[in-house]
Amino acid sequence: MRTAARGATLIVLGALVAPAPLTAFAYEPREPDRHHTPSIAPSAAPSTAPTATPSKLPSIVPSPSSPPSGEPGTAWSWEELSRQVQDTSPDDLQAADTATQAAAMLRCFKLETENYCLGLGFVDQIPTGAQLQETMSEPDVEADDESGVEQDIATGDLTPQSFVAERAGLPRSQRVDVELSEMEAAWAGREKARALRLLEVPAEGDAAADADPESGAAAGTPTPTPTVQPPRTPPTAQPPTTAPKPPPVRVVKPPKSSYIMKGFQTSQEKGYWCGPATFQSIDWADDKQKDTQASWGKDLGTTSSGTGIYAMVKQTNLKTNWDQAAGTYIVQSVKNWNAQKFFTVHQNHLGDGQPAPIIEHTQLLKRYFPYLAFNHSGHYQVGRGYDRAKGTIAIFEVFNERRFNSRGNVTDGPKNIPASALFNATLANPFQNIGL
């Protein structure tokens, strides 16, 4: 539920400090894209919001090259993107085979300089047909030869197969509305996606990891400057002879460790309610009101097949103020990341001046989460902190294995997971994405 707005914020990535060799731009508070309420449509104020006439980024020039045959061209406005979504959404697909449905439901678009695929989120590279079919394959749940571990209990994320089947089963008009809603959020978050794509993390031992003692920026790493409008010239004043310099970027220096949301852990009440339980925790920490998991299940569109990650992101933008701190939440693929970038992004998101939770989207396997007694399915968790010295990411685990299996362990509550393990658990999920 919305509380009072926390103030205008702007996303900028700043430099990461050195004890650990992780160097990156950190998020800086930014002007919110829009002020959400459950019953009010998004306003058309900021230029980055997906309105009927969103403005173009002044620093981007469309490419004159033609798109490959069969692919939509680059969208430089919301009107173009909206038209592309509608023009490429197919007619009735209920009788089509799975491969055809997947190709149609996981369509990709070019949002200025960024690629976004329905269901998958922002991607560095548009997947090939073979890669899309690989996404539709069942994940490997082998337990590294551990005897007695194999018990794949569904914990509640929506699998790619279920996502595709649900979208393909909708009447075209309804499906187009859902797709436009997803792409509207993507359009609003394209600047964040661009910043994440351009984030460079030096390898361990790289000289660029040494921090500049004055600025806190990594040596050899250019400091980004925001695109700003020049100040208005008073009517009686002469125009300036030189263009005004933009204000310097305030570098946000994440601390060595940071934790948020203490005391707001929850435990899912049904086997397929990891989405509602995770969102219950996120919203409870935001407005200090603990709404029921059943109510969130309804808002998230949760079924016995689970909850989709876009629904988690949408409700975070709509029903909480976390997007005021971190900017519009987006679905972001980590497929082409490495563990170092994954950890750096967590530090930037959770350790800047206005930290905000991350929607972790993992495959709940014992090899990555040793507190488990069994393997489970795709899953949501709350990313809530990190410790750079220990190389760990703090989460709220919402799944209590004992609750659903008398032979299981008590597994819910705060956990500290090696960053590499959480990254690999994210890659093990067929979607390979997170919400932030």
Order of alpha helices (4+ residues) and beta strands (2+ residues): beta-alpha-alpha-beta-beta-beta-alpha-alpha-alpha-alpha-beta-alpha-alpha-alpha-alpha-beta-alpha-beta-beta-beta-alpha-beta-alpha-beta
